[in-house]
Amino acid sequence: MKLALIFLNKIEYLEDLLSAFLEVGISGATIVDSVGMGHIISQHIPIFAGLRDTFAGSSPIQKIILVVVEEEMVSRINEILADICIDIDESRAYFMISLPIEDLFGFNKGKS
């Protein structure tokens, strides 16, 4: 099992992403609102106010999607993200990491 963490900078893709998850059999994910460090330091810490131009154009709000999947599903998720978000190099729409899950407690994988 793996934990996929998707940092979605272009939140307009969230609905399409979740629809695609359902199509491939992913029926559970946790979505967390987040704010990037760049936004916080440039907008809320006066000493760094000069950095506002550095972070101009970046979204102040992101979504973090956490999903537990079988290992082979991680590459499928990446394909889905690439299809939905078009060009990761230009748009910086998302990035994803996956971590191995050593133990999993209190999670029913659909078995009765």
Wavefront OBJ file of the C-alpha trace (Angstrom):
o trace
v 0.000 0.000 0.000
v 1.044 3.575 -0.640
v -0.020 6.984 0.562
v -0.206 9.366 -2.381
v -0.048 13.059 -1.466
v -1.096 15.376 -4.249
v -0.422 19.084 -3.841
v -2.896 20.674 -6.223
v -2.000 24.290 -6.914
v -4.665 24.767 -9.577
v -7.775 24.014 -7.552
v -9.986 24.376 -10.615
v -8.865 20.829 -11.517
v -10.168 19.289 -8.271
v -13.596 18.251 -9.559
v -12.147 16.622 -12.689
v -9.529 14.842 -10.599
v -12.074 13.411 -8.169
v -14.309 12.301 -11.055
v -11.347 10.524 -12.645
v -10.557 8.847 -9.311
v -14.077 7.399 -9.223
v -13.710 6.144 -12.801
v -10.607 4.122 -11.891
v -12.024 2.781 -8.631
v -10.603 5.197 -6.084
v -13.556 5.965 -3.863
v -11.896 7.555 -0.857
v -9.577 10.511 -0.434
v -9.053 13.229 2.121
v -8.825 16.798 0.880
v -7.170 19.471 2.993
v -7.070 23.206 2.298
v -3.566 24.619 2.543
v -1.664 27.867 2.144
v 1.880 27.929 0.833
v 4.788 29.370 2.777
v 5.483 31.924 0.052
v 2.038 33.431 0.446
v 2.317 33.618 4.225
v 5.727 35.262 4.323
v 5.034 37.691 1.500
v 1.578 38.741 2.681
v 1.650 38.503 6.456
v 5.201 39.077 7.639
v 6.196 42.729 7.053
v 9.930 42.085 6.840
v 9.318 39.903 3.755
v 6.824 42.223 2.039
v 9.402 42.887 -0.672
v 8.992 39.303 -1.823
v 5.401 39.853 -2.994
v 6.527 40.192 -6.602
v 8.474 36.945 -6.359
v 5.298 35.027 -5.567
v 3.002 37.000 -7.881
v 0.791 34.767 -9.976
v 0.980 31.813 -7.631
v -2.218 30.663 -6.049
v -2.472 31.526 -2.350
v -4.653 28.480 -1.684
v -3.925 24.885 -2.592
v -5.551 21.540 -1.930
v -3.681 18.581 -0.533
v -5.275 15.273 -1.488
v -4.311 12.231 0.539
v -5.261 8.837 -0.827
v -4.310 5.305 0.241
v -3.935 3.022 -2.771
v -2.283 -0.150 -3.941
v 1.255 0.456 -5.168
v 0.445 -0.007 -8.870
v -2.252 2.692 -8.670
v 0.309 5.452 -7.970
v 1.499 5.542 -11.588
v -2.137 5.565 -12.760
v -2.836 8.577 -10.530
v 0.163 10.346 -12.055
v -1.192 9.641 -15.553
v -4.571 11.049 -14.542
v -2.936 14.176 -13.134
v -0.877 14.666 -16.286
v -3.984 14.283 -18.472
v -6.059 16.709 -16.407
v -3.403 19.286 -15.578
v -1.839 19.253 -19.068
v 1.789 20.406 -18.706
v 3.294 20.178 -15.228
v 6.486 21.990 -16.280
v 4.729 25.137 -17.435
v 1.676 25.372 -15.225
v 2.965 24.070 -11.880
v -0.552 22.796 -11.423
v 0.435 20.011 -9.036
v 3.080 17.761 -7.660
v 2.719 14.357 -6.087
v 4.729 12.202 -3.765
v 4.024 8.673 -2.598
v 5.128 7.061 0.611
v 5.098 3.403 1.585
v 2.637 2.437 4.278
v 4.204 0.083 6.780
v 1.134 -0.436 8.969
v -2.500 0.396 8.416
v -5.009 0.327 11.247
v -8.746 0.968 11.302
v -9.092 0.896 7.532
v -11.580 -1.496 5.975
v -10.570 -2.098 2.364
v -14.147 -2.841 1.346
v -14.274 -6.300 2.925
v -17.188 -7.371 5.097
l 1 2 3 4 5 6 7 8 9 10 11 12 13 14 15 16 17 18 19 20 21 22 23 24 25 26 27 28 29 30 31 32 33 34 35 36 37 38 39 40 41 42 43 44 45 46 47 48 49 50 51 52 53 54 55 56 57 58 59 60 61 62 63 64 65 66 67 68 69 70 71 72 73 74 75 76 77 78 79 80 81 82 83 84 85 86 87 88 89 90 91 92 93 94 95 96 97 98 99 100 101 102 103 104 105 106 107 108 109 110 111 112
